[in-house]
Amino acid sequence: MTADKRLNFFELGALGFLLFAMFLGAGNIIFAPMVGQEAGTDMWIPMSGFLITGVGLVFLAIVALAKTSGDVHRMASRVSNKYAIVFCLVLFLTLGPIYVIPRTTSVVFEIGVLPSLAEQDGAHRLPLLIFSTIFIAGTIWLSLSPNKLVDRIGKILTPAFGILLIIIIVTSIVNPMGQVHEPLEAYQDGAFFTGFTEGYLTMDAAAALVFAGVFIQAIRSQGVNSDKGISTVFFKAGLFTVVALAVLHISLAWIGGSSVDAIGRMDNGGQLLAEASRYLLGEPGLYVIGIVVFLTGLTTNVACLTAVADYFARVFPRVDYKVWVWINAVLGFGIANLGLETVLSAALPVLFLLYPLSMVLILLTLVDGVFGKARAVYVGATVATVPFAILDAIRAANVDMSGIDSALGFIPLFSDYGGWIIPAFLGAVIGYAASKLTAGQPEKITEQSMDELADEQAEN
C-alpha cells in the first residue's frame, strides 16, 4: 500500500476550510447576533450554552465518525442493519433535498435578495423561481465534481466569505456601534438553557453524519488513504472547524450586543446583520452581507447535495453519482419554491425525530470501549429514545401536547425537547445488564458498511 502523503500547512488549512464551510450555513450566522442584542451584557450566558450544543456536539460527532471511517451506515448498523437502512435513508433525504437544500435556498433568497425587491405582497414567487434556478444550477455545477471540492470551496469560496465576515467583525470592534445594554426579560431567567436548546436545534451534529463521507473522500483526494491517516486529518480539520465556529459566533454576538444604539431592536438575525452591515460599511454593507449569505448558503447546499448523491450512488450503484445529483437537486428545487414557511413547517417534525437518535449513536460510539461494543446497549438506548423522539416530533408539528406534558412533566427536560436523555441512559444501562445476564459477557456488534450494503443491492 502506498504511504500517505504528508500534508503541508496550506493543504490541511484547505481541508479545514472545507469542513468549516460545510457546517456554516446561512442559518448559523443569524442566531448569535439576536442573542447578543437581546441578552446584552449577559450574552455570555446563553452563548456558552449554545457553544456546548451548537459547536461542542459537532466536535464529538467528528471524533465518533473518525472511529468508524466516516461511515454513518456502519455506525447505525450497531443497532441493526435494518435500522441502519431506514435511519440513513431518512437522515440523508431530510438533510438533503427535503429540508436543508430548499431551506438554505429560501433563506438566502429572503436575506440576500428579498430586501432589494420592491414591496409587493405575495408577488415574490417569480423572483424566487428565477433565483432558485440560478442558485441550484450553481450547486449542481460544484457538486458534479466532488474531487474538486477542496480546490473550489476549501481554497476559494470559504476564504472569500471568511474575509468578508472578518471585515464586518473587525469594523464593529474598531468602531463600536454603541454600548451593550441590559438583557431583555426573555434572557433574565433561564438564559443558559435558552442558548443550550437553540444550539441543539441547529442540527449540526446530525449534519456531521451526512457530511462525513464526502469529507473523507476529500481527504483521500489529497493523497491520504489509510484509516489512521484519515482519522488524524479528520480530527485536525474538525478541531479547526469548531474553534472557527466558536470564534465566529462570539464575534457575531458582539455585533448584535453593540448594535442597539445604532439600529434599534430587530425582529430577526438576518435583518439585524443587514442593518448592522449597512451602518458599519455604508450602503455597500448590504452587498457585503448579501454575498456572505449567498456564499455560505452555496457551500452548505453543495455539501448536502454531494453527500446525499454519494450516499445513494454507493447504496444503489446501478444509478450513477451524477444522476443522483440531478435527481436530488431537482427535488430540492421544487420544494424550495413552496416557500420558506412551508419548508420549515413540513420538515421540522422529522428533524426533531432524527436528532435524538443521531445523538444516541454519536455518544455511544464515543464510549463504546466502556461497554465492550455490546449490541444490546445500542438497542436499549435506541428503543428507549424512539418514543420520546416521536413525541418531540409531534410537539414540533404544533400539536397540542398539554395532556402529555402534564403526564410526563416529571421527566427532566421533557418540555424542552430533552426528555429522551434520561430514558436513553437507562436503556443503555438495562441493555448492558441484559447482555451480561444472557451471555455472560457483552455481545460484540457486527457492523455493515455502506460498501457492503451496496454489494448486497448489486447482487439483488
C-alpha positions in Angstrom: 0.0 0.0 0.0 1.2 3.5 -0.9 2.2 5.6 2.1 0.0 8.5 3.0 1.1 11.9 1.6 2.3 14.2 4.3 0.0 17.3 4.0 1.6 20.7 4.5 0.0 23.5 6.5 -1.8 25.0 3.5 -3.3 21.6 2.4 -4.5 21.0 5.9 -5.9 24.5 6.0 -7.8 24.0 2.8 -9.4 20.8 4.2 -10.2 22.7 7.5 -11.9 25.5 5.5 -13.9 22.9 3.5 -15.2 21.3 6.6 -15.9 24.7 8.2 -17.9 25.7 5.1 -20.0 22.5 5.2 -21.3 23.5 8.7 -21.5 27.2 8.3 -24.9 27.7 6.6 -26.9 30.9 6.2 -28.9 29.9 9.3 -25.9 29.6 11.5 -24.8 33.2 11.2 -28.2 34.7 12.2 -28.6 33.2 15.6 -25.8 34.7 17.6 -26.5 38.4 16.6 -30.0 38.1 18.1 -28.7 36.6 21.3 -26.2 39.3 21.6 -28.8 42.0 21.1 -31.5 40.6 23.4 -29.2 39.2 26.1 -27.0 42.3 26.1 -24.5 42.4 29.0 -25.4 38.8 29.9 -24.8 37.4 26.3 -22.0 35.1 27.5 -24.5 33.0 29.5 -26.8 31.9 26.6 -23.8 31.8 24.2 -22.0 29.4 26.5 -25.0 27.1 26.3 -25.2 27.5 22.5 -21.5 26.7 22.1 -21.9 23.5 24.0 -24.6 22.1 21.8 -24.1 24.0 18.6 -20.3 23.6 18.4 -19.2 21.1 21.1 -21.5 18.3 19.9 -20.3 18.8 16.4 -16.8 18.1 17.5 -18.0 15.0 19.4 -19.7 13.8 16.2 -16.5 14.3 14.2 -14.5 12.3 16.8 -17.1 9.5 16.7 -17.1 9.4 12.9 -13.3 9.2 12.8 -13.7 6.0 14.7 -15.9 4.5 12.0 -14.1 5.8 9.0 -16.9 8.4 8.5 -19.4 5.7 7.6 -22.7 6.6 9.2 -24.3 3.4 8.0 -21.7 1.3 9.8 -22.3 3.4 12.9 -26.1 2.9 12.7 -25.8 -0.8 12.0 -24.5 -1.2 15.5 -28.2 -1.2 16.4 -29.2 -3.4 13.4 -28.6 -3.4 9.7 -32.4 -2.9 9.0 -32.4 0.1 11.4 -29.3 1.5 9.7 -31.0 1.4 6.3 -34.2 3.2 7.5 -32.3 5.7 9.6 -29.8 6.6 6.9 -32.5 6.9 4.2 -34.5 9.4 6.3 -31.4 11.2 7.5 -29.9 11.8 4.1 -33.2 12.7 2.5 -34.1 15.2 5.3 -30.7 16.8 5.5 -30.6 17.0 1.7 -33.3 17.6 -0.8 -36.3 17.5 1.5 -35.2 20.1 4.0 -31.7 21.6 4.1 -31.3 22.3 0.4 -34.7 24.0 0.0 -34.4 25.7 3.4 -30.9 27.1 2.6 -32.1 28.3 -0.9 -35.1 30.0 0.6 -33.1 31.6 3.5 -30.5 33.0 1.1 -33.3 34.4 -1.1 -35.1 36.1 1.8 -31.9 37.6 3.3 -29.8 38.3 0.3 -32.4 39.1 -2.4 -35.8 39.9 -1.0 -34.7 43.2 0.8 -33.7 44.6 -2.6 -37.1 43.9 -4.2 -40.0 46.4 -4.2 -42.6 45.8 -1.6 -45.2 43.7 -3.3 -47.2 41.4 -1.0 -47.3 37.9 -2.3 -45.5 38.8 -5.6 -42.2 37.1 -5.0 -42.9 33.7 -6.5 -41.3 34.6 -9.8 -38.2 36.2 -8.3 -37.8 33.1 -6.1 -38.2 30.8 -9.1 -35.5 32.7 -11.0 -33.1 32.9 -8.0 -33.5 29.3 -7.1 -32.9 28.2 -10.7 -29.6 30.1 -10.7 -28.7 29.0 -7.1 -29.4 25.3 -7.7 -27.6 25.4 -11.0 -24.5 26.6 -9.3 -24.9 24.0 -6.6 -25.2 21.3 -9.3 -22.1 22.5 -11.1 -20.0 22.5 -8.0 -21.4 19.1 -6.9 -20.8 17.2 -10.2 -17.0 17.1 -9.5 -16.7 16.2 -5.8 -12.9 15.6 -6.2 -12.6 19.3 -6.8 -14.4 20.4 -3.7 -11.1 21.2 -1.8 -10.0 23.5 -4.6 -13.3 25.2 -5.3 -14.7 25.5 -1.7 -11.7 25.0 0.7 -9.4 27.2 -1.3 -11.7 29.8 -2.9 -15.3 30.2 -1.6 -14.6 29.7 2.2 -11.7 32.2 2.3 -13.8 34.6 0.3 -16.8 34.8 2.6 -14.4 34.5 5.6 -12.6 37.7 4.6 -15.9 39.5 4.1 -17.1 38.4 7.6 -13.8 39.5 9.1 -14.2 42.9 7.6 -17.6 43.3 9.2 -16.4 42.0 12.6 -13.2 43.9 12.7 -15.0 47.1 11.8 -17.5 46.6 14.6 -14.7 46.2 17.1 -12.6 49.2 15.9 -15.7 51.4 15.6 -18.3 50.0 18.0 -21.9 50.9 17.1 -22.8 51.7 20.7 -22.9 50.4 24.3 -24.1 46.9 25.2 -27.5 47.2 27.0 -29.1 45.2 29.9 -30.7 41.9 28.9 -34.4 41.8 27.9 -36.8 39.9 30.1 -36.6 36.7 28.0 -32.9 36.4 28.9 -33.1 37.4 32.6 -34.1 33.9 33.7 -33.0 30.5 32.2 -30.7 32.2 29.7 -28.2 29.4 29.6 -30.8 26.8 28.8 -32.3 29.1 26.1 -29.0 29.1 24.4 -28.4 25.4 25.0 -31.6 24.4 23.2 -31.1 26.8 20.3 -27.7 25.2 19.7 -29.4 21.8 19.9 -31.9 22.9 17.2 -29.2 23.9 14.7 -29.0 20.1 13.8 -25.2 20.5 13.0 -24.4 17.3 14.9 -26.8 15.3 12.7 -25.4 17.1 9.7 -21.9 15.8 10.6 -23.2 12.3 10.0 -24.2 13.4 6.5 -21.1 15.3 5.6 -18.5 12.8 6.9 -18.4 10.5 3.9 -17.8 13.3 1.4 -15.2 15.0 3.6 -13.3 11.7 3.9 -13.3 11.4 0.1 -11.9 14.9 0.0 -9.1 13.8 2.4 -8.4 10.8 0.1 -8.2 13.1 -2.9 -5.3 14.8 -1.2 -3.3 11.5 -1.0 -4.3 10.3 2.5 -5.8 6.8 2.3 -5.0 4.8 5.5 -7.6 4.7 8.3 -5.1 6.1 10.7 -4.2 8.9 8.4 -7.8 9.8 7.6 -8.7 9.8 11.3 -5.8 12.1 12.1 -6.6 14.6 9.3 -10.3 14.4 10.2 -9.6 15.3 13.8 -7.3 18.2 13.0 -9.8 19.6 10.5 -12.5 19.1 13.0 -10.6 21.0 15.7 -10.0 23.9 13.3 -13.7 23.9 12.4 -15.1 24.0 16.0 -12.6 26.7 17.0 -13.5 28.8 14.0 -17.3 28.3 14.6 -16.9 29.3 18.3 -14.9 32.5 17.4 -17.4 33.4 14.7 -20.5 33.0 16.9 -18.9 35.0 19.8 -18.0 37.8 17.3 -21.5 37.9 15.8 -23.0 38.0 19.3 -20.8 41.1 20.0 -22.1 42.7 16.8 -25.7 42.2 18.0 -25.0 43.3 21.5 -23.4 46.6 20.4 -26.0 47.4 17.7 -29.0 48.7 19.7 -27.9 52.3 19.9 -27.2 52.4 16.1 -30.0 50.4 14.5 -32.5 49.7 17.3 -34.2 46.4 18.1 -34.6 44.0 15.2 -37.1 41.2 14.6 -34.6 38.6 13.3 -30.9 37.9 12.9 -30.9 38.4 9.2 -32.4 41.8 9.4 -30.0 42.7 12.2 -26.9 41.7 10.3 -28.1 43.5 7.2 -28.7 46.8 9.1 -25.5 46.4 11.1 -23.5 45.9 7.9 -25.2 49.0 6.4 -24.3 51.1 9.4 -20.7 49.8 9.6 -19.9 49.9 5.9 -22.5 52.2 4.4 -24.7 51.0 1.6 -22.0 48.6 0.3 -22.5 46.8 3.6 -25.8 45.4 2.3 -24.0 43.9 -0.7 -21.2 42.5 1.5 -23.6 40.7 3.8 -25.6 39.5 0.8 -22.5 38.0 -0.7 -21.6 36.4 2.6 -25.1 34.8 3.0 -25.0 33.7 -0.7 -21.6 32.0 -0.4 -22.3 30.3 3.0 -25.6 29.0 1.6 -24.0 27.8 -1.6 -21.3 25.9 0.3 -23.9 24.3 2.6 -26.0 23.3 -0.4 -23.0 21.8 -2.2 -22.0 19.8 0.9 -25.5 18.4 1.3 -26.1 17.6 -2.4 -22.7 16.0 -2.7 -23.2 13.9 0.4 -26.7 12.7 -0.5 -25.8 11.9 -4.1 -22.7 10.0 -2.9 -24.7 8.0 -0.4 -27.3 6.9 -2.9 -24.7 6.1 -5.5 -23.0 3.8 -3.0 -26.2 2.1 -1.8 -27.7 1.9 -5.3 -24.7 1.7 -7.6 -26.7 0.9 -10.7 -27.5 4.7 -10.9 -24.6 7.0 -11.5 -23.5 9.6 -9.0 -24.2 12.4 -11.4 -27.7 11.2 -12.0 -28.3 11.2 -8.2 -27.0 14.8 -8.1 -29.6 15.9 -10.7 -32.4 13.9 -9.0 -31.8 15.4 -5.6 -31.2 18.9 -6.9 -34.5 18.9 -8.9 -36.4 17.6 -5.8 -34.8 20.3 -3.6 -35.5 23.0 -6.3 -39.2 22.0 -6.3 -39.6 22.1 -2.5 -37.7 25.4 -2.2 -40.3 27.0 -4.4 -43.0 26.1 -2.0 -41.7 28.9 0.2 -39.6 29.0 3.4 -42.5 28.9 5.8 -43.9 25.7 4.1 -40.5 24.1 4.1 -39.9 24.8 7.8 -43.3 23.7 9.0 -43.3 20.5 7.0 -39.8 19.2 7.7 -39.3 20.4 11.4 -41.0 17.3 12.9 -38.7 15.0 11.0 -35.7 16.9 12.3 -36.8 16.5 15.9 -37.3 12.8 15.3 -33.8 12.4 13.9 -31.7 14.5 16.2 -32.1 12.5 19.5 -31.5 9.2 17.5 -28.4 10.8 16.0 -27.1 11.9 19.3 -27.5 8.5 20.9 -25.4 6.9 18.1 -22.7 9.6 18.4 -22.4 9.4 22.2 -22.5 5.6 22.4 -19.8 5.4 19.6 -17.6 7.7 21.6 -17.7 5.5 24.7 -18.2 2.0 23.2 -15.0 0.8 24.8 -16.6 1.1 28.2 -19.3 -1.4 27.4 -17.4 -3.6 25.0 -19.4 -2.6 22.0 -22.4 -4.6 23.2 -25.2 -4.5 20.7 -27.8 -4.7 23.5 -26.6 -1.3 24.7 -27.2 0.3 21.3 -30.6 -1.4 21.1 -31.6 -0.5 24.6 -30.7 3.2 24.3 -32.3 3.5 20.8 -35.5 1.7 21.8 -35.9 4.0 24.9 -35.2 7.1 22.8 -37.7 6.4 19.9 -40.9 7.2 21.8 -39.6 10.5 23.1 -38.2 11.4 19.7 -41.7 10.8 18.3 -43.3 13.0 20.9 -40.7 15.7 20.2 -41.7 15.5 16.5 -45.4 15.8 17.4 -44.7 18.9 19.5 -42.6 20.4 16.7 -45.7 20.0 14.5 -47.6 22.3 16.8 -49.9 19.6 18.1 -51.4 20.3 21.5 -49.3 18.4 24.0 -50.7 19.8 27.2 -52.1 16.4 28.4 -48.9 14.5 27.6 -46.8 17.3 29.1 -48.8 17.0 32.4 -48.4 13.3 32.5 -44.7 13.2 31.7 -43.7 16.5 33.1 -41.7 14.8 35.9 -39.1 13.7 33.3 -36.2 16.2 33.3 -36.2 18.4 30.2 -39.2 16.8 28.7 -40.9 20.0 27.7 -37.7 21.4 26.3 -37.0 18.6 23.7 -34.6 16.8 26.1 -36.9 14.2 27.6 -35.1 11.4 25.7 -31.8 11.9 27.6 -32.5 10.1 30.9 -34.5 7.2 29.2 -31.7 6.7 26.7 -29.2 6.4 29.5 -31.4 4.0 31.4 -32.0 2.0 28.2 -28.3 1.7 27.7 -27.7 0.5 31.3 -30.5 -2.1 31.0 -29.2 -3.3 27.7 -25.7 -3.8 29.1 -27.1 -5.6 32.2 -29.2 -7.8 29.9 -26.2 -8.7 27.7 -24.2 -9.7 30.8 -27.0 -11.8 32.2 -27.9 -13.7 29.0 -24.4 -14.2 27.6 -22.0 -13.8 30.5 -20.3 -11.0 28.5 -21.4 -8.3 26.2 -22.3 -9.4 22.6 -20.0 -7.6 20.3 -21.5 -5.9 17.3 -21.1 -6.8 13.7 -21.0 -3.7 11.6 -22.1 -3.3 8.0 -20.6 -0.6 5.9 -22.2 1.3 3.0 -20.0 -0.6 0.6 -21.2 -3.9 1.9 -24.8 -2.7 1.6 -24.1 -1.6 -2.0 -22.7 -5.1 -2.8 -26.0 -6.6 -1.5 -28.0 -4.2 -3.6 -25.9 -5.0 -6.7 -26.4 -8.8 -6.2 -30.2 -8.2 -6.0 
